[in-house]
Amino acid sequence: MSDSIIGAGPRRIDGRLKVSGAAPYAADHYPDNMAVGYGVFSTIASGRITNLDLSEARRSPGVIDIYHHGHFPSLYHTPSSMMQGNKVEETRLPFEDDRVYYEGQFVALVVADNLENARAAAYKVKVSYDEDQAIANLDQGVKAHGTQKGKGNHSRGNPEASFAGAAHSIDYTYTTPVETHNPMEMHATVASWRGERLHVYESSQGVLQEKGALAKIFGIAPNQVEVESPFIGSGFGGKLWMWPHAVTAAAASRETGRPVQVVVPRQQMFTTTGHRPETRQRLRLATDDRGRLVSIRHESINTTSFTDQYVETCGSVTKSLYSCDNVLVSHETTRVNRGTPTSMRAPGAAPGLFALESAIDEMANEAGIDPLEFRMNNYADRDESQDLPFSSNHIKDATRQAAEKFGWSKRTPEPGSMRDGHEIVGYGMAACNWEAMRFPCDARVSLRADGTAYVTCATQDIGTGTYTIVAQAVSDVTGLPLERITVKLGDTSYPEGPLSGGSWTTATTLPAVAEASRKAIEQLKSHATSGKGEFGDVAAEDLSFENGQLSHNGRSMNYTEVLNAQRLASADGEAHTGGADTSKYSFRSFGAHFVEVRWDPGISNLRVSRVVSAIDVGRAINTLTARNQVEGAVVMGLGMAHFEATDYDSRNARPVNNNYAEYLVATHADQPEIDVILLDNPDYEFNEYGARGIGEIGITGMAAAVANAVYHATGKRIRELPITKDKLMENIPEPQRA
Ligand code: MOS
């Protein structure tokens, strides 16, 4: 394998299309005769619709029809199985009955000739409710009806007994709020029935799952459904699965006989398209007198909806990051009147590592050991939860490299002891960790007579750089330059590719693309050595192919000449590659974040001033896009640490900051210097490229690194995200004035 293009940092091949506005997103499609649907959304979080007064809305200009629970086609439920390829997170169908389970639920859909008319009419629909007392948050849920058992639970040894007899121990509870995916592009569907076939443009991280779900819901064969999502304004997990708006669009299109577009308004992006649930996590850790972990218990509860159980697996990392004989990880859920939660960047691990890595810091302090040294002494060398070796684990190296670059050795352990003028400086660190996954994948590569390569795979590029790395893999195998490689993704008519999620797209897709490229070259050689070919006297296996040239014994010819001489359009290769074999190794990615915060008690200003992150994901295929992923994840982690929280009114479970103005995320001004170290330890047990994937790991541990730095600066341990300034405004050591 040539090293030139793999591990290089070429710019995104789709960058020009995107910055010039030429890249088509879902709602950019306007099929002929398209109508527009606009939702009417519940204004209560729990209860029943008693009346819908549609009279004024019906008289509104341009209205074609209004759908609601009394007027909507009868559809089927999808089994919602990821393995069957038809998963959704909210299994209840829109308008299935008169029940309301959360504020912002679809209670009607007005279809009109254009957006303005649809929206104007939607505002005129008058809904009456019989309102029940809503369950507004985790505490209320637990109090009202307790918890249900989750999944991903684990236990080994006897954590209770070893805790009781330990030299040092801690027992703290950490909480994280609802966080809501806020991709720039809102969820959008353009659905068109063409006879018995349904065509959909969707902003989706998984076109094949949407195709499977729509087929089940409409009771048709999967091959009657086509879903396209060539570009998406990102999703962060919120677009892995189809949400109710897509069903309303497809049904309205079938009923009206016209293409129908439905865009989810920003406010309902907070209610009816998933979110990261609220969590409460109790951490009990204990060590022996030398600071070795002897007991770990991580018990979490997360909120879910009344219609579905979503489990946030907060303890997923806790099972294997540290060496310990006595471990308990448990997950439970409690129902609240919110929409169904879903995966949000590093589901489980992001809130889970906030708790675990905060607790490790507290444990190290309790045992009187530097938190870096404490981790070094306790990191696991093998996956003790599965009793398997890690395929590759360089967390100690990552931690050392980042510590060195950050200057951890300058840290003085006493909280508030590092001052710089009117600011108090705090240093904190945390581990990051994410499972590496790889699934079966198909891909097709054509080497065309015009000198280009044409690649298809149904996986998506969600803004992460998939188009570019697929082209890099083809270039690597064929020697063609990137500008002569056309990559087509995000279309169910292409060979089956993975969901763009779980950080598994790279590891899953690239081996299939490489194999398809090799098969295309094989076919090319067989054309060249066939009776009619230029190398008719040569055995195919004796022919070499390099940089577009076919050669044998000093005779050389460009492959395009070979194809053109036989009037062949292309030589093609199709490949199917398998998933990871998880029986021999535990595949995980590792890393460490080091964070400097500055607290100015005079004006109560807190900022993150410096971040050094060392990430070990095996090999990075594209160092530019890989670095972008880590930088983006670090910024999202800062947002999680300081700002992000969807707040609900405790009286009625209605979200109060469901808009871009009041839901705070980290902005440019909040961004410090971010120094990303990409370790380069190719993991060839995982795939031929040694790549494990990089989208999510960067957010894991980030909020804990900030919390640990805040503790070091202020002496205040904040166990409730987000760490807002008001939580720091008491009992802060006064800075020394020069
Ligand atoms: Mo990711 S939360 O699997 O898109």
Boltz pocket constraint, residues with backbone or C-beta under 6 A from the ligand:
constraints:
  - pocket:
      binder: B
      contacts: [[A, 205], [A, 235], [A, 236], [A, 237], [A, 238], [A, 240], [A, 343], [A, 344], [A, 345], [A, 346], [A, 347], [A, 500], [A, 501], [A, 502], [A, 503]]
      max_distance: 6.0
